[in-house]
Amino acid sequence: MFDVVTGGAGFIGSHLVDTLVAEGNEVVVIDSLCAGRRDTIARHIDSCAIRFVQADLLSDGWQDAIKGADRLFHLAADPDVRQSAANPEPTLQNNIMATYRILEAMRHGNIPEIVFTSTSTVYGDARVIPTPEDYAPLLPISVYGASKLACEALISAYCYSFGMKSWIYRFANIVGERSGHGVITDFIRKLKDNPAELDILGDGKQVKSYLDVHECVAAMLFALRAREAVNIFNIGSEDWIDVRSIAEIVAEEMHLPEVKFRFTGGERGWVGDVPKMQLSLERIKSRRWKPQLGSRESVRLAARDLVRSG
């Protein structure tokens, strides 16, 4: 199997590359290293287990490297929900336009399958929780969520127009080793700067689902058994955890029992924040996959790994 992974030096992408290499696949990784880190996949590069192409998807020169691939995993994206409200342009370019360029390269390079990592934020403030894949209307409340929904629409159109197949995965919060952003890494950074006090955005009562990255990758590969033109799956855990509890877990893992929490207030931590999120997993569970860890366990493991790795 010849696989391409965009964003393969990033958090989820590097874990996916680990698995694809372990399965004996031929792998090409494309990453600009703006957010990803070469060291996450350095051992595969050094052993010639993968071919690494450092490139921005908005530029040219990478297209020849992916010609003839069996499947393309498109994980490269601008992942910052908060920053997308302050400056939408990079999110629109790095998500929507980059996805369009990937689809065009696939069309001209005869690549029949794309796996796209989308997000729970396409659902916006869903009135149905847990939220199923067929929930409507999809009304994102962040530029980031809107950009991912636009990508989903582009992928669907290309599949039906040009005979491709796609798997679109709407993720809950994925956490674990190598994570470079998100609430856990944010708390760790803040507590390193000030071990006595932690600023928490919002009221701390926001509740969301969290899933360990290894389980996420397992679900991604498992769901490839579905063979419709467009296959959409939620991937997450079957429960949720509030932000204050995450802060308590991080403080425990950093051995800081006397931390004072200070909340900025309001039900949303930032513009575009969804205060309550839990995805329905009935579609993927009907195919006999379910997560082995809940949100609390996933957060605990992630905090422990991230604290230990420094």
C-alpha positions in Angstrom: 0.0 0.0 0.0 1.3 3.4 -1.0 0.1 6.1 1.5 0.6 9.8 1.6 0.2 11.7 4.9 0.0 15.5 4.8 0.8 16.9 8.2 2.6 13.7 9.0 5.1 15.4 11.3 2.3 16.8 13.5 0.6 15.4 16.5 -1.9 13.0 15.1 -0.1 12.6 11.8 3.1 11.4 13.4 1.2 8.7 15.3 -0.6 7.7 12.1 2.8 7.4 10.3 4.1 5.2 13.1 1.3 2.8 12.5 1.4 2.8 8.7 5.2 2.1 8.8 4.6 -0.7 11.3 2.1 -2.2 8.9 4.8 -2.2 6.1 3.2 0.4 3.9 5.2 2.7 1.6 4.7 6.2 3.1 5.3 9.7 1.8 5.0 12.5 4.4 4.4 16.1 3.3 4.8 18.7 6.0 5.9 22.3 6.0 7.1 22.0 9.6 5.3 25.2 10.6 3.4 23.3 13.3 4.9 19.8 12.9 8.3 18.7 14.2 10.8 16.7 12.2 11.9 14.9 15.3 8.5 13.1 15.6 9.3 11.1 12.4 13.1 11.4 12.3 13.7 7.7 13.0 11.6 6.8 10.0 13.4 9.3 7.8 16.8 8.1 8.9 15.9 4.4 8.4 14.4 5.2 4.9 11.1 3.8 6.1 9.4 6.9 4.7 10.1 9.6 2.2 9.8 13.1 3.7 8.9 16.1 1.6 9.1 19.5 3.4 6.6 21.7 1.5 3.8 24.1 1.9 0.6 22.8 0.3 -0.1 26.3 -1.0 3.1 26.2 -3.0 4.2 23.9 -5.8 6.8 21.1 -6.1 5.2 18.4 -3.9 2.7 17.1 -6.4 5.0 14.7 -8.2 5.8 13.0 -4.9 2.2 11.8 -4.5 1.4 10.5 -8.0 0.2 7.0 -8.1 -0.5 6.7 -4.3 -3.3 4.4 -3.2 -4.6 6.6 -0.5 -3.9 10.1 0.9 -4.4 11.0 4.5 -5.0 14.8 4.7 -4.2 16.0 8.2 -2.3 19.2 7.4 -4.4 22.2 8.7 -4.4 25.3 10.8 -5.8 23.8 14.0 -6.2 27.0 16.2 -9.9 27.7 16.8 -9.1 30.8 18.9 -6.7 32.4 16.4 -9.2 31.8 13.6 -11.4 34.5 15.1 -8.6 37.0 15.5 -7.2 36.4 12.0 -9.3 34.3 9.7 -7.1 34.5 6.6 -4.5 31.8 7.5 -7.3 29.4 8.5 -9.1 29.8 5.2 -5.9 29.5 3.2 -4.3 26.6 5.1 -7.6 24.6 5.4 -9.9 25.3 2.4 -7.4 26.3 -0.3 -4.8 23.7 0.8 -7.6 21.0 0.6 -8.6 22.2 -2.8 -5.0 21.9 -4.0 -4.8 18.4 -2.6 -7.9 17.3 -4.4 -6.6 18.8 -7.7 -3.3 16.9 -7.2 -5.2 13.7 -6.5 -7.4 14.2 -9.6 -4.3 14.7 -11.9 -2.2 12.1 -10.0 -4.8 9.3 -10.2 -5.2 8.9 -6.4 -8.5 7.3 -5.7 -9.0 7.7 -1.9 -8.7 10.5 0.6 -9.0 10.4 4.4 -9.8 13.8 5.9 -9.6 14.8 9.5 -12.5 17.1 10.3 -13.8 18.2 13.6 -16.8 18.2 16.0 -16.9 22.0 15.6 -18.8 21.6 12.3 -21.8 20.9 14.5 -21.7 24.3 16.2 -23.9 24.6 19.3 -25.7 21.3 18.7 -29.1 20.9 20.2 -28.8 17.1 20.2 -26.1 15.6 22.5 -24.5 13.1 21.9 -24.5 14.5 18.3 -24.9 12.0 15.4 -23.3 12.4 12.0 -26.7 13.2 10.4 -27.4 16.1 12.7 -28.7 19.2 10.9 -28.4 22.0 10.2 -24.6 22.2 10.5 -24.0 25.8 11.7 -20.4 26.2 12.9 -19.8 29.1 15.3 -16.0 29.4 14.6 -14.1 30.2 11.4 -12.1 27.1 12.0 -15.3 24.9 12.1 -16.6 26.7 9.0 -13.4 26.0 7.1 -13.5 22.3 8.0 -17.1 22.1 6.8 -16.2 23.8 3.6 -13.4 21.2 3.1 -16.0 18.4 3.7 -18.2 19.8 1.0 -15.3 20.1 -1.5 -14.3 16.5 -0.8 -17.8 15.3 -1.3 -18.1 17.1 -4.6 -14.8 15.7 -5.9 -15.8 12.2 -4.9 -19.1 12.3 -6.8 -17.7 14.3 -9.7 -14.5 12.4 -10.3 -15.1 8.9 -8.9 -13.0 9.2 -5.7 -13.8 7.7 -2.3 -13.4 9.5 1.0 -13.5 9.0 4.7 -14.3 12.1 6.7 -13.6 11.9 10.5 -15.2 14.4 12.8 -12.9 14.3 15.9 -13.6 15.1 19.5 -10.6 16.5 21.4 -7.7 14.2 20.6 -5.0 14.2 23.3 -1.7 12.5 24.0 2.0 12.4 23.6 3.5 15.0 21.1 0.4 17.3 21.4 1.5 20.9 20.8 -1.7 22.7 21.5 -5.0 22.4 23.4 -6.2 22.8 27.0 -3.7 20.3 28.6 -0.6 21.8 27.0 -1.9 25.3 27.8 -2.3 24.5 31.5 1.1 22.9 31.6 2.8 25.9 30.1 0.9 28.3 32.4 1.8 26.3 35.6 5.4 26.1 34.6 5.4 29.9 34.5 3.4 30.3 37.7 3.0 27.1 39.8 0.8 28.9 42.4 -2.0 30.1 40.2 -3.7 29.0 37.0 -5.9 31.2 34.8 -8.7 29.2 33.2 -10.7 30.6 30.3 -14.4 30.7 30.9 -16.2 29.4 34.0 -14.5 26.0 34.0 -17.8 24.2 33.5 -17.3 23.6 29.8 -17.7 19.8 29.2 -16.3 18.0 26.2 -15.1 14.6 25.1 -11.4 13.6 24.9 -9.8 10.6 23.3 -6.3 9.2 23.4 -4.4 9.6 20.1 -3.6 5.9 19.8 -7.3 5.1 20.0 -8.0 7.8 17.4 -5.5 6.3 14.9 -7.0 2.8 15.5 -10.5 4.1 14.8 -9.3 5.9 11.6 -7.9 2.8 10.2 -10.7 0.6 11.3 -13.4 2.7 9.6 -11.6 2.3 6.3 -13.7 -0.9 5.9 -16.6 1.3 5.0 -16.7 1.6 1.2 -19.3 4.2 0.2 -18.3 7.2 -2.0 -18.3 9.4 1.1 -18.0 7.9 4.6 -18.5 10.2 7.6 -17.7 9.0 11.1 -17.5 10.7 14.5 -14.5 9.7 16.5 -14.3 10.4 20.2 -15.1 9.0 23.6 -18.5 8.0 25.1 -18.3 10.5 27.9 -17.0 14.0 28.8 -15.1 15.9 31.4 -15.2 19.5 32.5 -12.4 22.0 32.2 -11.9 22.4 36.0 -11.4 18.7 36.4 -8.8 18.8 33.6 -7.0 21.5 35.5 -7.0 19.4 38.7 -5.6 16.4 36.8 -2.8 18.5 35.3 -1.9 20.0 38.7 -1.8 16.5 40.2 0.5 15.2 37.5 2.8 18.2 38.0 2.7 17.6 41.8 1.2 21.0 42.5 -1.5 20.4 45.2 -2.0 24.0 46.2 -2.7 25.7 42.9 -5.3 28.4 43.0 -7.7 28.5 40.0 -8.8 31.9 38.6 -11.6 31.9 36.0 -12.1 34.6 33.4 -15.9 33.9 33.5 -18.6 33.2 30.9 -19.7 29.9 29.5 -17.4 30.2 26.5 -13.6 30.3 27.0 -13.1 32.2 23.7 -15.0 33.3 20.6 -16.1 30.1 18.8 -15.8 27.9 21.9 -18.5 25.2 22.2 -19.4 24.8 25.9 -20.9 21.3 25.5 -19.7 18.6 23.1 -20.1 14.9 23.0 -20.3 12.9 19.8 -22.6 10.0 19.1 -20.5 6.9 18.3 -23.3 4.7 17.2 -22.3 4.6 13.6 -18.7 3.4 14.2 -19.9 1.2 17.1 -22.3 -0.6 14.7 -19.3 -1.7 12.8 -17.8 -3.1 16.0 -15.3 -0.5 17.1 -15.6 1.4 20.4 -13.0 3.3 22.5 -11.4 1.5 25.4 -10.7 4.7 27.4 -13.0 7.4 28.6 -12.3 11.2 28.7 -10.9 11.2 32.2 -8.4 8.4 31.5 -7.4 9.9 28.2 -6.7 13.3 29.8 -4.8 11.7 32.7 -2.5 9.7 30.3 -2.0 12.7 28.1 -1.1 15.0 31.0 1.3 12.4 32.4 3.1 11.9 29.0 3.3 15.7 28.3 4.6 16.5 31.8 7.2 13.7 31.6 8.4 14.8 28.1 8.9 18.3 29.4 
